[in-house]
Amino acid sequence: MMKNKKLKLIFLLLIFSTEISFAQQFNYKADLDSVKETGFYTITLSPEITSHLKTDFSDFRIADEKGKWIPHIMLNGGEVIAKEKIIDFPIMSNKLTDSGKTEIILLNKADTLVSRIKFFLKNTDVSRTGIISGSNDQKHWFIISPVFIERSYETTVAEYVQELKFISSDYRFFKIVINNFQNDPLNILHAGVYTKEYFEPPRLFIEHSNTIFVQTESGSQTLLMVTEQIPSHIGKLRLKINGPKFYARHFAVYLPDEKGKPGKFIAEFELLRGIQEFEFPVVKAKQLLVVFENKDNPPLTITDVYCSEPNVSAVSYLEANHKYHLLMENDSASLPDFDLEQFKDSIPSNTMILKAGKIAAVEKTKPEPTEKSFFKKWFIWPVLLGVLTLLFILVKSLLNDIRKTNT
């Protein structure tokens, strides 16, 4: 009975995997330039490419000549970047005690709890043990933890770095007593802790061409209908305005409904003289409706409107002498889970550039039957009915088997 259950489960999985494979059909593709050298490549996604993609890029793939997906990461220029920096802990005292031990006192310059201190040592190939203590006045010391000092990784200069680990502490001063065992002391050059600085680089945008707009007045409001040639990614508006020397207007951006009225809300801003660029979460749309609140003021005159989208690129490791292409547009696609995402910080910044060619529609693997093929049209319905009937019988049989097993 167990063998029969396994066979039924396998058959069910085959049916479902077939359905999933049909769902993973992409509508468009674009060949990439030839890869002459193995390494990391950056592929800029032009507005022509992004017009075939969702705003989260879940329906974007890079594939080889066999159709196998190649891992990639997306970079949009607006991601938070983390950079490590060293916070120096000034050496207040560094001396040898009567017992031959090294006693070094450091000033804690960090604003948070400290659990690791890095020692920068002149070239050495020995290990030491020690004790770390803490104090807030350099008079009363309290033990924290034993520490172990050994040769660690080499830096770009003639020194080594060793990390002392201990329980989190926020003392103003740290004292490390190192056992030299009647040997010469370590040459400690300086000490400190590594911390990460987080910042957002300026976001780069690609401005669309051939954007048109129509301005109308409605009571105390100015309505601005902005239209693109095709549904596109839009994440910034740039306005050119004629108005009085001083003005301040509140306005909101919407997706228009079928009647051209404000639909889904996107963002709102304060329009001040001299500020004419406004960023908002990226939407994919052919039209935007901008509503200005004039109150009792005369309406402003909009002379130009420009739509932009973030400059997005894909980075992937490609091998020489292989042919690659991009796959786009799949409503049922979800974000891929590639291991490469975990190593984003390790990818070199000076990657090679690869361009995409002309976008073409993907040929369907199973073309729809034509009007001339009456038999195929008639035949498909009994097949679907048979598959559903078989699926029902298999599920019912499995439930019966499970019920008998439990009994």
C-alpha angles and dihedrals in degrees: 000000000000090000091052091051091052091051091051092049092049091050091050091050090051091054093049094044089053090054091048092050090054089051092055094070116131119206102210139032139184126197118234125224116268116281107231098172131037114243146081117324133192118216115194113216107223122206087258089060098041091051085072094049139076117248091252091051091230090140095055122104140166113216136181129227090280092053093252114148116244117213115251141165128219122232119191102172093241099081120120110257122210119208125184120229133176121241106206118225104208114231105240094180137004116177145140116247125219089262092058096254125135114239115193125177121200131193112230107230096171121107095214139051114298123217101155132045123186121218118203106211131190111245109302139152102200138094131227138188126215151154128254122208134178136220140170097205105025088242104078113046127191125195117244110173147321114263136201122216119196138153108283136171123336123241128211090271131055096283141089130225124224125184120215112207124201141143116296113278137170102198116147091230134030124203120198118192111196123200109226095178093221090308131117114283127253116264101238109192100182142326139215147128132269118235134176125242116205122204139154116234118221109279118241119220136195113221118222123230129222095029111161131195141188123207121205134169125230116178108298092347134088113212118204117190110197117195132191125199092244134003103289141171110269124185104151140037124204116195132193111203139186113206146123122307091265127030139151120189132173115222139174134206121223141171103244120237125228091281094050093254126130108288126163112015115235109171145323132221145176112246112214129172109273095022109096106146121081127182125201139162110299116261130183109229145132094217138033126191116212116194119197121197108218098174104187095338126106112258121266120240115238109210100175139009125195127188121205138183130204116271099249126185137178122225121203140161107244131183126228121256093024127114118230135185140181123246120206145177118033118152093199096048120114131201111286119236106224124174088224089076089070091058099048092123091055096057111105116247094223098068123160120259124241125187129211122229131219117325115241135179116259115241111243115246091218111034117209115255116263127232090257092059100075094158092057092050091050094042098055095067098057089047092054091045090050093050092050092047091049090048091052092049092049094049091047091048092050091050090051091050091050091048091050091047092052090048 
